Amino acid sequence: MSKAPPSLQRPNKDDDRAWHAYWEAQAQPWRAEPEIDVGRQQYLEEHLTVKEREWERYPFKDIVLDRADVEWLLANYADGRRFAEQSYQLLHKRSGLDLRGVDLRKVDLHGLPLQGVDLYNAHLEGTDLREVHLERANLSAAYLQDAYLYNAYLEDAYLSEAHLEGADLRAAHLEGADLSEAHLEGGNLSGAFFTSVTNLKGVHFGNEKSGFVLLAGVRWSDVDLSVVDWTQMNILGDEYQARRREKENGEAKDSATRLEEYRTAVRANRQLAVALQGEGLNEEAARYAYRAQRLQRVVLRLQRKLGQYLFSWFLDLLVGYGYRPGRTLFWYLAIIFGFSIAYFASGNLSPLEAFIFSLTSFHGRGFFPGSTLYLNDTRVILAAFEAVVGLLIEASLIATFTQRFIGK
């Protein structure tokens, strides 16, 4: 058990301020709880000193621990401390604290040095892990639903198959972390840090049933995004949240909140689109870039910029902001055939002649062979109008294909 320097007196059990000073003096400023009693220490030690033939049994599987228990274990057993008191085989089978399968649900563990701790299959649902140091920790298959991991240090941590649904990972450091097959549905990764060695293979970012992850402000760096199945992400969690009329507590959102959330959703989609484009994932990038444009239109509406909103709506309807080429083709054909019917109904033209005249008028070259028409003639007026519409469609078509296939 922990030994205090002779000059320090152990505080009273309920004197939190004195305990804080006591731990500071022992160079353990991360400790916040009074030390557990001798009986509890012996209980924890008995579970750590499992016999070699029982090593496959997790020492603390399904055992409920609180912060004071974890603090004592970290002070005495983390990074191999006091393992020398155990058998040689025990020492070399595991060099860090073994908390596999432990029950730490809703425990406040914020700020603890859990580097290298083995939390495989541990229950950490709703646990406060903000600013905790979990570098190189094994959190594979751990249950971290709704856990609070704000600004947590998870560099090189193993999170493979971990359940992080609804977890708050804002500003978390995930450089080099293994998130393969991890479940992040409904989680919050806003402002998180990735690097090229972060493993996202098979990660689950969201679905209709469990929700979608929030990604605004993520530092994507050079992380490999090609290993993610982006088809599962119909929308980002940022957009899903913005479209909700009510807050989490059921209260109606005010206009300022709605505007800020839509702006955040625009930023999240654009940032992801840029990251995907940099990886050569053009189809996926186009999808999120298009969603960003549609969300920006909502921002314009909330800002009461009616003219810009209507023009944005027109561009979406006409060409899908350059990301929906099929719409341009649809309107092209609709206008050609629509004016063909109008020309045919005006008389003196066969269906074929009406179609050809509509086609040439659309491109600004309408003519009536062998006919003398005045400028106030209905067909001349229709041809002039179609030429103007055709000019707009052609310009949109050029912009569409330039945007879509040249990327300019």
DAMO-V374536 format. One record per backbone hydrogen bond with DSSP energy under -0.5 kcal/mol. CO is the residue of the C=O (numbers start at 1). NH is the residue of the N-H. E is the energy in kcal/mol with one decimal. If there is no record, write none. Layout:
# DAMO-V374536
co | nh | e
CO | NH | E
CO | NH | E
This chain:
# DAMO-V374536
co | nh | e
5 | 8 | -2.1
12 | 15 | -1.5
14 | 16 | -1.3
15 | 19 | -2.1
16 | 20 | -2.1
17 | 21 | -1.9
18 | 22 | -2.2
19 | 23 | -2.6
20 | 24 | -2.2
21 | 25 | -2.2
22 | 26 | -0.9
23 | 28 | -2.8
24 | 27 | -1.7
28 | 31 | -2.0
37 | 41 | -2.2
38 | 42 | -2.5
39 | 43 | -1.9
40 | 44 | -2.3
41 | 45 | -2.4
42 | 46 | -2.2
43 | 47 | -1.3
44 | 48 | -1.5
45 | 49 | -2.1
48 | 50 | -1.0
51 | 54 | -1.7
52 | 55 | -1.8
54 | 57 | -2.1
58 | 61 | -1.1
60 | 63 | -2.2
63 | 65 | -0.5
63 | 103 | -2.3
66 | 70 | -2.0
67 | 71 | -2.9
68 | 72 | -2.1
69 | 73 | -2.3
70 | 74 | -2.8
71 | 75 | -2.4
72 | 76 | -1.4
73 | 77 | -3.3
73 | 78 | -0.8
74 | 78 | -0.8
77 | 80 | -1.1
78 | 81 | -1.8
80 | 83 | -1.8
82 | 85 | -1.2
83 | 86 | -1.6
87 | 91 | -2.1
88 | 92 | -1.7
89 | 93 | -1.2
90 | 94 | -1.1
97 | 99 | -0.9
97 | 118 | -2.6
99 | 102 | -1.8
101 | 62 | -3.3
102 | 104 | -0.8
102 | 123 | -3.4
103 | 65 | -1.9
104 | 107 | -1.8
107 | 109 | -1.0
107 | 128 | -1.8
109 | 112 | -1.7
112 | 114 | -1.4
112 | 133 | -2.5
114 | 117 | -2.0
117 | 119 | -0.9
117 | 138 | -2.0
118 | 99 | -2.5
119 | 122 | -2.2
120 | 101 | -2.0
122 | 124 | -0.8
122 | 143 | -3.3
123 | 104 | -3.3
124 | 127 | -2.1
125 | 106 | -1.5
127 | 129 | -0.9
127 | 148 | -2.9
128 | 109 | -2.8
129 | 132 | -1.8
130 | 111 | -1.3
132 | 134 | -0.9
132 | 153 | -3.0
133 | 114 | -2.1
134 | 137 | -2.2
135 | 116 | -2.0
137 | 139 | -0.9
137 | 158 | -2.9
138 | 119 | -2.9
139 | 142 | -2.1
140 | 121 | -2.0
142 | 144 | -0.9
142 | 163 | -3.1
143 | 124 | -3.0
144 | 147 | -2.2
145 | 126 | -2.0
147 | 149 | -0.9
147 | 168 | -2.8
148 | 129 | -3.0
149 | 152 | -2.1
150 | 131 | -2.4
152 | 154 | -0.9
152 | 173 | -3.0
153 | 134 | -2.8
154 | 157 | -2.1
155 | 136 | -2.0
157 | 159 | -0.8
157 | 178 | -2.8
158 | 139 | -3.0
159 | 162 | -2.2
160 | 141 | -1.9
162 | 164 | -0.9
162 | 183 | -3.1
163 | 144 | -2.6
164 | 167 | -2.3
165 | 146 | -1.9
167 | 169 | -0.9
167 | 188 | -2.8
168 | 149 | -2.4
169 | 172 | -2.1
170 | 151 | -2.9
172 | 174 | -0.9
172 | 193 | -2.6
173 | 154 | -2.0
174 | 177 | -1.9
175 | 156 | -1.6
177 | 179 | -0.8
177 | 199 | -2.5
178 | 159 | -2.6
179 | 182 | -2.2
180 | 161 | -1.9
182 | 184 | -0.7
182 | 204 | -3.2
183 | 164 | -2.8
184 | 187 | -2.5
185 | 166 | -1.4
187 | 189 | -0.5
187 | 214 | -2.3
188 | 169 | -2.9
189 | 192 | -2.5
190 | 171 | -2.0
192 | 219 | -3.1
193 | 174 | -1.9
195 | 198 | -1.6
198 | 200 | -0.7
198 | 224 | -0.5
199 | 179 | -2.8
200 | 203 | -2.1
201 | 181 | -1.6
203 | 205 | -0.8
204 | 184 | -3.1
205 | 213 | -2.2
207 | 211 | -2.1
211 | 207 | -1.9
213 | 237 | -2.5
214 | 189 | -2.6
215 | 218 | -1.7
216 | 191 | -1.0
218 | 220 | -1.3
219 | 194 | -2.3
220 | 223 | -2.2
223 | 225 | -0.9
225 | 228 | -1.3
227 | 202 | -1.7
228 | 230 | -1.3
229 | 232 | -1.2
230 | 233 | -1.2
232 | 234 | -1.2
236 | 240 | -2.3
237 | 241 | -2.6
238 | 242 | -1.9
239 | 243 | -2.2
240 | 244 | -0.7
241 | 244 | -0.7
245 | 253 | -2.2
247 | 250 | -1.7
251 | 247 | -3.4
254 | 258 | -2.2
255 | 259 | -2.3
256 | 260 | -2.2
257 | 261 | -2.4
258 | 262 | -2.2
259 | 263 | -2.2
260 | 264 | -2.2
261 | 265 | -2.1
262 | 266 | -2.3
263 | 267 | -2.3
264 | 268 | -2.5
265 | 269 | -2.2
266 | 270 | -2.3
267 | 271 | -2.6
268 | 272 | -2.1
269 | 273 | -2.4
270 | 274 | -2.4
271 | 275 | -2.1
272 | 276 | -2.8
273 | 277 | -2.5
274 | 278 | -2.1
275 | 279 | -0.9
276 | 279 | -0.5
276 | 281 | -2.6
277 | 280 | -1.6
280 | 282 | -1.5
281 | 285 | -2.4
282 | 286 | -2.5
283 | 287 | -1.6
284 | 288 | -1.7
285 | 289 | -2.4
286 | 290 | -2.3
287 | 291 | -1.7
288 | 292 | -2.0
289 | 293 | -1.7
290 | 294 | -2.0
291 | 295 | -2.4
292 | 296 | -2.2
293 | 297 | -1.4
294 | 298 | -1.2
295 | 299 | -1.9
296 | 300 | -2.1
297 | 301 | -1.8
298 | 302 | -2.7
299 | 303 | -1.8
300 | 305 | -2.6
301 | 304 | -1.4
304 | 306 | -1.2
305 | 309 | -2.4
306 | 310 | -2.7
307 | 311 | -2.2
308 | 312 | -2.4
309 | 313 | -2.6
310 | 314 | -2.4
311 | 315 | -2.3
312 | 316 | -2.0
313 | 317 | -2.5
314 | 318 | -2.6
315 | 319 | -2.6
315 | 320 | -0.8
315 | 321 | -1.2
316 | 320 | -1.3
319 | 322 | -1.1
319 | 324 | -1.5
320 | 323 | -2.4
324 | 327 | -1.6
324 | 328 | -0.7
325 | 329 | -1.7
326 | 330 | -2.2
327 | 331 | -2.4
328 | 332 | -2.3
329 | 333 | -2.4
330 | 334 | -2.6
331 | 335 | -2.4
332 | 336 | -2.1
333 | 337 | -2.5
334 | 338 | -2.1
335 | 339 | -2.6
336 | 340 | -1.7
337 | 341 | -1.9
338 | 342 | -1.6
339 | 343 | -2.8
340 | 344 | -2.4
341 | 345 | -2.4
342 | 346 | -1.1
344 | 347 | -1.3
350 | 354 | -3.0
351 | 355 | -2.2
352 | 356 | -2.6
353 | 357 | -2.7
354 | 358 | -2.2
355 | 359 | -2.4
356 | 360 | -2.4
357 | 361 | -2.5
358 | 362 | -2.4
359 | 363 | -1.1
360 | 365 | -3.5
361 | 364 | -2.2
367 | 369 | -0.5
368 | 371 | -1.7
371 | 373 | -0.6
374 | 377 | -2.0
377 | 381 | -2.4
378 | 382 | -2.7
379 | 383 | -2.5
380 | 384 | -2.4
381 | 385 | -2.4
382 | 386 | -2.7
383 | 387 | -2.0
384 | 388 | -1.8
385 | 389 | -2.4
386 | 390 | -3.0
387 | 391 | -2.1
388 | 392 | -1.9
389 | 393 | -2.5
390 | 394 | -3.0
391 | 395 | -2.4
392 | 396 | -2.3
393 | 397 | -2.8
394 | 398 | -2.6
395 | 399 | -2.3
396 | 400 | -2.6
397 | 401 | -2.4
398 | 402 | -2.3
399 | 403 | -2.7
400 | 404 | -2.9
401 | 405 | -2.3
401 | 406 | -0.7
402 | 406 | -1.4
402 | 407 | -1.3
402 | 408 | -1.2
